Amino acid sequence: MEPATATAKPPKTGRFLWLLLISIIVPVFNVGVHGLIFWFFRDSPLHPVVNALLAVIWGAAGVYSIYWSLNWVVEQYPDAWKRRLLPFVYVGPAVLLLGWLLVLPTVRTLYLSFFDATSSRFVGLANFGAVFTDRLLATALRNNLLWVFFGTILCVSLGLLIAILADRSSFERLAKTIIFMPMAISFVAAGVIWKFIYYYTPEEQQIGLLNAIVKAFGGEPQAWLTMVQPWNNLFLIVILVWMQTGFAMVIFSAAIKSVPDDILEAARVDGAGEIRIFFQIMIPYISGTLLSVTTTIIVFTLKIFDVVMVMTGGQYGTEVVATQFYRQLFMYQNTGYGSTLAIVLLIAVMPVIWINLRQFRREGGF
């Protein structure tokens, strides 16, 4: 005698109606219940701490209940349909959330870029024309190119060099820990730290670390962030290098360790020197990783904002596209021009992301 199943299934004649019913009721029920909970927390009279704790609990339990209920619905389908629908259960909510948080705001920003400052009058491509004739934006684009060129080259080259040297050192763990430590703090915190390092005062006593060292060696203290433009941007780029070199080092170190030892030993037996091994064996072997790290850091440099805003506020010729976008949209309330700058920044980042995804697909990531 067959054991009773956990879920009683309706007769075959009503199977289709049963699947249709639960396929509609369960998602609608989820949307309704979690929507009501969201509205409750938004207007809750509870203490903020209690409200936050309950919201965290609801977030974890709510996600679990949504996936569990949708998975239960899919389990009622025949095996052929189950295999087709199950991936959508786990990927679908994430895609919808990304669409809501990324795609819709992007479309709305593109729409607003065709209107004037108050979003009341259609101006077509006038904002885009103004972007490329604005002197301030020309300075911002020039500075972004400096960030991309110097920041990327220094981060990638130093990260690769330190990864190779650290792998051959008896203090590998300590060295990598010290280099990687800046990754643990935010760009805002890094900006505050380096603001004290570059600090300049016209008085005799210097509290800025860099000026104190310069003065100790008999030099003249300098206002590093307001000195000759645009080279004062290089002192800001140093902060990016300080933070992102550890990221590049860790990725490169893992890639270098994956190079087969027998290939390296065979090259050494054939008389190849370490420099030749590095350029003709290691670099081609980790070329995919090299491209991924480079494109990732380029994206960082294109959308740089925090460091510039904390250190100089975009003054003294250090303006970048992101700070100009923030200033136009939130300080000058120029919605059309600010939205246009955001779209320009998105267009600049898209080719780099496309290259990264293409490399990811080539390596079997998709």
DRENDO-1510 file (C-alpha; in Angstrom, 1 decimal, always signed):
<recs>
REC; n; res; u; v; w
REC; 1; MET; +0.0; +0.0; +0.0 .
REC; 2; GLU; +1.5; +3.4; -1.0 .
REC; 3; PRO; +2.2; +5.9; +1.7 .
REC; 4; ALA; +0.0; +9.1; +1.8 .
REC; 5; THR; +1.7; +12.1; +0.2 .
REC; 6; ALA; +2.3; +15.3; +2.2 .
REC; 7; THR; +0.1; +17.4; -0.1 .
REC; 8; ALA; -3.1; +16.0; -1.4 .
REC; 9; LYS; -3.3; +16.6; -5.2 .
REC; 10; PRO; -6.6; +17.3; -7.0 .
REC; 11; PRO; -8.0; +15.0; -9.7 .
REC; 12; LYS; -6.4; +15.2; -13.1 .
REC; 13; THR; -9.4; +16.8; -14.6 .
REC; 14; GLY; -9.0; +19.8; -12.3 .
REC; 15; ARG; -5.2; +19.9; -12.4 .
REC; 16; PHE; -5.0; +22.8; -14.8 .
REC; 17; LEU; -7.4; +25.0; -12.9 .
REC; 18; TRP; -5.6; +24.1; -9.6 .
REC; 19; LEU; -2.2; +25.2; -11.0 .
REC; 20; LEU; -3.7; +28.3; -12.5 .
REC; 21; LEU; -5.4; +29.2; -9.2 .
REC; 22; ILE; -2.3; +28.8; -7.0 .
REC; 23; SER; -0.1; +30.5; -9.7 .
REC; 24; ILE; -2.2; +33.6; -9.3 .
REC; 25; ILE; -3.1; +33.5; -5.6 .
REC; 26; VAL; +0.3; +32.9; -4.1 .
REC; 27; PRO; +2.2; +35.8; -5.9 .
REC; 28; VAL; -0.7; +38.2; -5.3 .
REC; 29; PHE; -0.8; +37.1; -1.6 .
REC; 30; ASN; +2.9; +37.7; -1.3 .
REC; 31; VAL; +2.6; +41.2; -2.8 .
REC; 32; GLY; -0.4; +42.1; -0.7 .
REC; 33; VAL; +1.0; +40.9; +2.7 .
REC; 34; HIS; +4.5; +42.2; +2.3 .
REC; 35; GLY; +3.2; +45.5; +0.9 .
REC; 36; LEU; +1.0; +45.9; +4.0 .
REC; 37; ILE; +4.0; +45.1; +6.2 .
REC; 38; PHE; +6.1; +47.7; +4.3 .
REC; 39; TRP; +3.4; +50.4; +4.8 .
REC; 40; PHE; +3.2; +49.5; +8.5 .
REC; 41; PHE; +6.9; +50.0; +9.0 .
REC; 42; ARG; +7.0; +53.2; +7.0 .
REC; 43; ASP; +4.3; +54.8; +9.2 .
REC; 44; SER; +5.0; +52.8; +12.4 .
REC; 45; PRO; +4.5; +54.6; +15.7 .
REC; 46; LEU; +7.1; +52.2; +17.3 .
REC; 47; HIS; +10.4; +53.3; +18.7 .
REC; 48; PRO; +13.0; +53.6; +15.9 .
REC; 49; VAL; +15.2; +50.9; +17.4 .
REC; 50; VAL; +12.3; +48.5; +17.7 .
REC; 51; ASN; +11.1; +49.4; +14.3 .
REC; 52; ALA; +14.6; +48.7; +12.8 .
REC; 53; LEU; +15.0; +45.3; +14.6 .
REC; 54; LEU; +11.5; +44.2; +13.4 .
REC; 55; ALA; +12.3; +45.4; +9.9 .
REC; 56; VAL; +15.5; +43.3; +9.8 .
REC; 57; ILE; +13.6; +40.3; +11.0 .
REC; 58; TRP; +10.9; +40.8; +8.5 .
REC; 59; GLY; +13.5; +41.3; +5.7 .
REC; 60; ALA; +15.1; +37.9; +6.4 .
REC; 61; ALA; +11.9; +36.0; +7.1 .
REC; 62; GLY; +10.1; +37.8; +4.3 .
REC; 63; VAL; +12.6; +36.8; +1.6 .
REC; 64; TYR; +12.6; +33.2; +2.9 .
REC; 65; SER; +8.7; +33.0; +2.8 .
REC; 66; ILE; +8.6; +34.5; -0.7 .
REC; 67; TYR; +11.1; +31.9; -2.1 .
REC; 68; TRP; +9.5; +29.1; -0.2 .
REC; 69; SER; +6.0; +29.8; -1.4 .
REC; 70; LEU; +7.0; +30.3; -5.0 .
REC; 71; ASN; +9.1; +27.2; -4.9 .
REC; 72; TRP; +6.1; +25.3; -3.5 .
REC; 73; VAL; +3.9; +26.5; -6.5 .
REC; 74; VAL; +6.5; +25.3; -9.0 .
REC; 75; GLU; +6.8; +21.9; -7.3 .
REC; 76; GLN; +3.1; +21.3; -8.2 .
REC; 77; TYR; +3.9; +21.5; -11.9 .
REC; 78; PRO; +4.9; +18.5; -14.0 .
REC; 79; ASP; +8.7; +17.7; -14.1 .
REC; 80; ALA; +9.1; +19.2; -17.6 .
REC; 81; TRP; +7.6; +22.6; -16.6 .
REC; 82; LYS; +9.3; +22.4; -13.2 .
REC; 83; ARG; +12.8; +22.4; -14.8 .
REC; 84; ARG; +11.8; +25.4; -16.9 .
REC; 85; LEU; +10.2; +27.5; -14.2 .
REC; 86; LEU; +12.4; +26.9; -11.2 .
REC; 87; PRO; +15.3; +29.1; -12.4 .
REC; 88; PHE; +12.9; +32.0; -12.7 .
REC; 89; VAL; +11.8; +31.6; -9.1 .
REC; 90; TYR; +15.3; +32.2; -7.9 .
REC; 91; VAL; +16.5; +34.7; -10.5 .
REC; 92; GLY; +13.2; +36.5; -11.2 .
REC; 93; PRO; +12.8; +38.5; -8.0 .
REC; 94; ALA; +16.4; +39.7; -8.2 .
REC; 95; VAL; +15.9; +40.7; -11.9 .
REC; 96; LEU; +12.7; +42.6; -10.9 .
REC; 97; LEU; +14.5; +44.4; -8.0 .
REC; 98; LEU; +17.4; +45.4; -10.2 .
REC; 99; GLY; +14.9; +46.6; -12.9 .
REC; 100; TRP; +13.1; +48.7; -10.3 .
REC; 101; LEU; +16.3; +50.1; -8.7 .
REC; 102; LEU; +18.5; +50.5; -11.8 .
REC; 103; VAL; +16.7; +50.3; -15.1 .
REC; 104; LEU; +13.7; +52.5; -14.3 .
REC; 105; PRO; +15.8; +55.3; -12.7 .
REC; 106; THR; +18.1; +55.2; -15.7 .
REC; 107; VAL; +15.2; +55.5; -18.1 .
REC; 108; ARG; +13.7; +58.3; -16.1 .
REC; 109; THR; +17.1; +60.1; -16.0 .
REC; 110; LEU; +17.4; +59.8; -19.7 .
REC; 111; TYR; +13.8; +61.3; -20.1 .
REC; 112; LEU; +14.6; +64.2; -17.8 .
REC; 113; SER; +17.8; +65.0; -19.7 .
REC; 114; PHE; +15.6; +66.2; -22.6 .
REC; 115; PHE; +13.9; +68.9; -20.5 .
REC; 116; ASP; +15.0; +72.2; -18.9 .
REC; 117; ALA; +16.1; +72.9; -15.3 .
REC; 118; THR; +12.5; +72.7; -14.0 .
REC; 119; SER; +11.5; +69.6; -16.1 .
REC; 120; SER; +8.6; +71.6; -17.5 .
REC; 121; ARG; +9.8; +72.4; -21.1 .
REC; 122; PHE; +11.2; +70.0; -23.7 .
REC; 123; VAL; +14.5; +71.2; -25.0 .
REC; 124; GLY; +15.7; +68.2; -27.0 .
REC; 125; LEU; +19.4; +67.7; -27.2 .
REC; 126; ALA; +20.2; +71.2; -26.0 .
REC; 127; ASN; +21.5; +69.9; -22.6 .
REC; 128; PHE; +23.9; +67.5; -24.4 .
REC; 129; GLY; +25.1; +70.4; -26.6 .
REC; 130; ALA; +25.7; +72.5; -23.5 .
REC; 131; VAL; +27.6; +69.7; -21.8 .
REC; 132; PHE; +30.3; +69.6; -24.4 .
REC; 133; THR; +30.7; +73.4; -24.6 .
REC; 134; ASP; +30.8; +74.1; -20.9 .
REC; 135; ARG; +34.2; +75.2; -19.7 .
REC; 136; LEU; +33.7; +73.6; -16.2 .
REC; 137; LEU; +32.7; +70.3; -17.8 .
REC; 138; ALA; +35.8; +70.4; -20.1 .
REC; 139; THR; +37.9; +70.7; -16.9 .
REC; 140; ALA; +36.0; +67.8; -15.3 .
REC; 141; LEU; +36.4; +65.6; -18.4 .
REC; 142; ARG; +40.2; +66.4; -18.4 .
REC; 143; ASN; +40.4; +65.5; -14.7 .
REC; 144; ASN; +38.6; +62.2; -15.2 .
REC; 145; LEU; +41.0; +61.3; -18.0 .
REC; 146; LEU; +43.9; +62.0; -15.5 .
REC; 147; TRP; +42.2; +59.7; -13.0 .
REC; 148; VAL; +41.7; +57.0; -15.6 .
REC; 149; PHE; +45.2; +57.1; -16.9 .
REC; 150; PHE; +47.4; +57.6; -13.9 .
REC; 151; GLY; +45.1; +55.9; -11.4 .
REC; 152; THR; +44.7; +52.7; -13.4 .
REC; 153; ILE; +48.3; +52.4; -14.5 .
REC; 154; LEU; +49.6; +52.9; -10.9 .
REC; 155; CYS; +47.0; +50.6; -9.3 .
REC; 156; VAL; +47.5; +47.8; -11.8 .
REC; 157; SER; +51.3; +48.0; -12.0 .
REC; 158; LEU; +51.9; +48.3; -8.3 .
REC; 159; GLY; +49.4; +45.6; -7.5 .
REC; 160; LEU; +51.1; +43.2; -9.9 .
REC; 161; LEU; +54.6; +44.1; -8.7 .
REC; 162; ILE; +53.6; +43.7; -5.0 .
REC; 163; ALA; +51.8; +40.4; -5.7 .
REC; 164; ILE; +54.9; +38.9; -7.4 .
REC; 165; LEU; +57.3; +40.2; -4.7 .
REC; 166; ALA; +55.1; +39.2; -1.8 .
REC; 167; ASP; +54.6; +35.6; -3.2 .
REC; 168; ARG; +58.4; +35.2; -3.0 .
REC; 169; SER; +58.8; +36.7; +0.5 .
REC; 170; SER; +58.8; +34.9; +3.8 .
REC; 171; PHE; +56.6; +37.7; +5.1 .
REC; 172; GLU; +53.9; +37.2; +2.5 .
REC; 173; ARG; +50.9; +37.3; +4.8 .
REC; 174; LEU; +52.1; +40.3; +6.8 .
REC; 175; ALA; +53.0; +42.3; +3.6 .
REC; 176; LYS; +49.6; +41.5; +1.9 .
REC; 177; THR; +47.7; +42.4; +5.1 .
REC; 178; ILE; +49.4; +45.8; +5.3 .
REC; 179; ILE; +48.8; +46.6; +1.6 .
REC; 180; PHE; +45.2; +45.3; +1.7 .
REC; 181; MET; +44.2; +47.2; +5.0 .
REC; 182; PRO; +43.1; +50.4; +3.2 .
REC; 183; MET; +40.4; +48.5; +1.4 .
REC; 184; ALA; +38.6; +48.1; +4.8 .
REC; 185; ILE; +37.7; +51.8; +5.0 .
REC; 186; SER; +35.5; +53.9; +2.8 .
REC; 187; PHE; +36.6; +56.6; +0.3 .
REC; 188; VAL; +35.1; +59.2; +2.6 .
REC; 189; ALA; +37.2; +58.0; +5.6 .
REC; 190; ALA; +40.3; +57.8; +3.3 .
REC; 191; GLY; +39.7; +61.4; +2.2 .
REC; 192; VAL; +39.6; +62.6; +5.8 .
REC; 193; ILE; +42.8; +60.8; +6.6 .
REC; 194; TRP; +44.7; +62.2; +3.7 .
REC; 195; LYS; +43.3; +65.7; +4.3 .
REC; 196; PHE; +45.3; +65.7; +7.5 .
REC; 197; ILE; +48.3; +64.3; +5.6 .
REC; 198; TYR; +48.2; +67.2; +3.0 .
REC; 199; TYR; +47.1; +69.8; +5.5 .
REC; 200; TYR; +48.9; +73.2; +5.1 .
REC; 201; THR; +49.0; +76.2; +7.3 .
REC; 202; PRO; +50.9; +79.5; +6.7 .
REC; 203; GLU; +52.1; +79.4; +10.3 .
REC; 204; GLU; +55.5; +78.2; +11.4 .
REC; 205; GLN; +54.3; +74.9; +12.9 .
REC; 206; GLN; +52.9; +72.4; +10.4 .
REC; 207; ILE; +50.4; +69.7; +11.6 .
REC; 208; GLY; +50.1; +68.1; +8.2 .
REC; 209; LEU; +52.3; +65.0; +8.0 .
REC; 210; LEU; +53.7; +65.6; +4.5 .
REC; 211; ASN; +54.5; +69.3; +5.2 .
REC; 212; ALA; +56.1; +68.3; +8.6 .
REC; 213; ILE; +58.4; +65.9; +6.8 .
REC; 214; VAL; +59.2; +68.4; +4.1 .
REC; 215; LYS; +60.0; +71.0; +6.7 .
REC; 216; ALA; +62.1; +68.6; +8.8 .
REC; 217; PHE; +64.4; +68.1; +5.7 .
REC; 218; GLY; +64.7; +71.8; +5.2 .
REC; 219; GLY; +62.1; +72.2; +2.5 .
REC; 220; GLU; +59.3; +74.7; +2.1 .
REC; 221; PRO; +55.8; +73.6; +3.1 .
REC; 222; GLN; +53.3; +73.6; +0.2 .
REC; 223; ALA; +49.6; +73.9; -0.2 .
REC; 224; TRP; +49.5; +70.6; -2.0 .
REC; 225; LEU; +45.8; +70.6; -3.0 .
REC; 226; THR; +45.7; +74.2; -4.3 .
REC; 227; MET; +49.1; +74.3; -6.1 .
REC; 228; VAL; +49.7; +74.2; -9.8 .
REC; 229; GLN; +46.7; +72.9; -11.7 .
REC; 230; PRO; +45.9; +70.3; -13.0 .
REC; 231; TRP; +48.8; +68.5; -11.2 .
REC; 232; ASN; +47.2; +68.9; -7.8 .
REC; 233; ASN; +44.8; +66.1; -9.1 .
REC; 234; LEU; +47.8; +63.7; -8.8 .
REC; 235; PHE; +47.8; +64.2; -5.0 .
REC; 236; LEU; +44.1; +63.1; -5.0 .
REC; 237; ILE; +44.9; +60.1; -7.3 .
REC; 238; VAL; +47.4; +58.9; -4.7 .
REC; 239; ILE; +44.5; +58.2; -2.4 .
REC; 240; LEU; +42.9; +55.9; -5.0 .
REC; 241; VAL; +46.2; +54.1; -5.5 .
REC; 242; TRP; +46.6; +53.7; -1.7 .
REC; 243; MET; +43.2; +52.1; -1.5 .
REC; 244; GLN; +42.9; +50.0; -4.7 .
REC; 245; THR; +46.4; +48.6; -5.0 .
REC; 246; GLY; +45.5; +46.1; -2.3 .
REC; 247; PHE; +42.5; +45.0; -4.4 .
REC; 248; ALA; +44.6; +44.5; -7.5 .
REC; 249; MET; +47.3; +42.7; -5.5 .
REC; 250; VAL; +44.9; +40.1; -4.0 .
REC; 251; ILE; +43.4; +39.3; -7.4 .
REC; 252; PHE; +46.8; +39.1; -9.2 .
REC; 253; SER; +48.3; +37.0; -6.4 .
REC; 254; ALA; +45.5; +34.4; -6.8 .
REC; 255; ALA; +46.0; +34.4; -10.6 .
REC; 256; ILE; +49.8; +34.0; -10.3 .
REC; 257; LYS; +49.5; +31.1; -7.9 .
REC; 258; SER; +47.4; +29.3; -10.5 .
REC; 259; VAL; +50.2; +29.3; -13.1 .
REC; 260; PRO; +51.4; +25.7; -13.3 .
REC; 261; ASP; +54.7; +25.1; -11.7 .
REC; 262; ASP; +55.9; +22.6; -14.3 .
REC; 263; ILE; +55.7; +25.4; -17.0 .
REC; 264; LEU; +57.8; +27.7; -14.9 .
REC; 265; GLU; +60.3; +25.0; -14.1 .
REC; 266; ALA; +60.6; +24.0; -17.7 .
REC; 267; ALA; +61.3; +27.6; -18.7 .
REC; 268; ARG; +64.0; +27.9; -16.0 .
REC; 269; VAL; +65.6; +24.6; -17.2 .
REC; 270; ASP; +65.6; +26.0; -20.8 .
REC; 271; GLY; +67.6; +29.0; -19.4 .
REC; 272; ALA; +64.9; +31.7; -19.3 .
REC; 273; GLY; +65.5; +34.4; -16.8 .
REC; 274; GLU; +62.8; +35.6; -14.3 .
REC; 275; ILE; +62.0; +38.8; -16.4 .
REC; 276; ARG; +61.5; +36.7; -19.5 .
REC; 277; ILE; +59.3; +34.2; -17.6 .
REC; 278; PHE; +57.3; +37.1; -16.2 .
REC; 279; PHE; +56.6; +38.8; -19.6 .
REC; 280; GLN; +56.3; +35.7; -21.8 .
REC; 281; ILE; +54.6; +33.2; -19.5 .
REC; 282; MET; +53.0; +34.8; -16.5 .
REC; 283; ILE; +51.5; +37.9; -18.3 .
REC; 284; PRO; +49.9; +35.8; -21.1 .
REC; 285; TYR; +48.6; +33.3; -18.6 .
REC; 286; ILE; +46.9; +35.9; -16.4 .
REC; 287; SER; +45.9; +38.2; -19.2 .
REC; 288; GLY; +42.2; +37.6; -18.5 .
REC; 289; THR; +42.6; +38.6; -14.9 .
REC; 290; LEU; +44.7; +41.6; -15.9 .
REC; 291; LEU; +42.0; +42.8; -18.2 .
REC; 292; SER; +39.3; +42.3; -15.5 .
REC; 293; VAL; +41.2; +44.2; -12.8 .
REC; 294; THR; +42.1; +47.0; -15.3 .
REC; 295; THR; +38.5; +47.5; -16.4 .
REC; 296; THR; +37.2; +47.4; -12.8 .
REC; 297; ILE; +39.6; +50.1; -11.7 .
REC; 298; ILE; +38.7; +52.2; -14.8 .
REC; 299; VAL; +35.1; +52.1; -13.7 .
REC; 300; PHE; +36.2; +53.2; -10.2 .
REC; 301; THR; +38.1; +56.2; -11.7 .
REC; 302; LEU; +35.3; +57.2; -14.1 .
REC; 303; LYS; +32.7; +57.5; -11.3 .
REC; 304; ILE; +35.1; +58.9; -8.6 .
REC; 305; PHE; +33.2; +61.3; -6.3 .
REC; 306; ASP; +33.8; +60.7; -2.6 .
REC; 307; VAL; +37.5; +61.6; -2.4 .
REC; 308; VAL; +37.2; +64.8; -4.5 .
REC; 309; MET; +34.2; +66.0; -2.5 .
REC; 310; VAL; +35.8; +65.4; +0.9 .
REC; 311; MET; +39.2; +66.8; +0.0 .
REC; 312; THR; +38.5; +69.9; -2.2 .
REC; 313; GLY; +34.8; +70.0; -2.9 .
REC; 314; GLY; +35.7; +70.1; -6.6 .
REC; 315; GLN; +37.6; +73.5; -6.2 .
REC; 316; TYR; +41.1; +74.4; -7.4 .
REC; 317; GLY; +40.6; +72.7; -10.7 .
REC; 318; THR; +39.8; +69.3; -9.2 .
REC; 319; GLU; +36.2; +69.0; -10.5 .
REC; 320; VAL; +35.2; +65.7; -12.0 .
REC; 321; VAL; +32.0; +64.7; -13.8 .
REC; 322; ALA; +30.4; +63.1; -10.8 .
REC; 323; THR; +30.9; +66.2; -8.6 .
REC; 324; GLN; +29.7; +68.4; -11.3 .
REC; 325; PHE; +26.6; +66.2; -11.6 .
REC; 326; TYR; +26.0; +66.4; -7.9 .
REC; 327; ARG; +26.4; +70.2; -7.9 .
REC; 328; GLN; +24.1; +70.8; -10.8 .
REC; 329; LEU; +21.3; +68.5; -9.6 .
REC; 330; PHE; +21.3; +68.9; -5.8 .
REC; 331; MET; +22.8; +72.4; -5.3 .
REC; 332; TYR; +21.7; +74.4; -8.4 .
REC; 333; GLN; +18.4; +72.4; -8.8 .
REC; 334; ASN; +19.1; +72.1; -12.5 .
REC; 335; THR; +17.4; +68.8; -13.2 .
REC; 336; GLY; +17.8; +68.7; -16.9 .
REC; 337; TYR; +21.5; +69.5; -17.0 .
REC; 338; GLY; +22.3; +67.2; -14.0 .
REC; 339; SER; +20.4; +64.3; -15.6 .
REC; 340; THR; +22.4; +64.9; -18.8 .
REC; 341; LEU; +25.7; +64.7; -16.9 .
REC; 342; ALA; +24.5; +61.4; -15.3 .
REC; 343; ILE; +23.8; +60.0; -18.8 .
REC; 344; VAL; +27.2; +61.1; -20.1 .
REC; 345; LEU; +28.9; +59.3; -17.2 .
REC; 346; LEU; +26.8; +56.2; -17.9 .
REC; 347; ILE; +27.8; +56.3; -21.6 .
REC; 348; ALA; +31.5; +56.6; -20.6 .
REC; 349; VAL; +31.2; +53.5; -18.3 .
REC; 350; MET; +29.3; +51.3; -20.6 .
REC; 351; PRO; +32.1; +50.3; -23.0 .
REC; 352; VAL; +34.3; +49.3; -20.1 .
REC; 353; ILE; +31.6; +47.1; -18.7 .
REC; 354; TRP; +31.0; +45.6; -22.1 .
REC; 355; ILE; +34.6; +44.7; -22.4 .
REC; 356; ASN; +34.5; +43.1; -18.9 .
REC; 357; LEU; +31.4; +41.1; -19.7 .
REC; 358; ARG; +32.9; +40.0; -23.0 .
REC; 359; GLN; +36.0; +38.7; -21.3 .
REC; 360; PHE; +33.8; +37.0; -18.6 .
REC; 361; ARG; +31.9; +35.2; -21.4 .
REC; 362; ARG; +35.1; +34.2; -23.1 .
REC; 363; GLU; +36.3; +32.5; -19.9 .
REC; 364; GLY; +33.1; +30.6; -19.6 .
REC; 365; GLY; +31.4; +32.8; -17.1 .
REC; 366; PHE; +28.1; +32.7; -19.1 .
</recs>
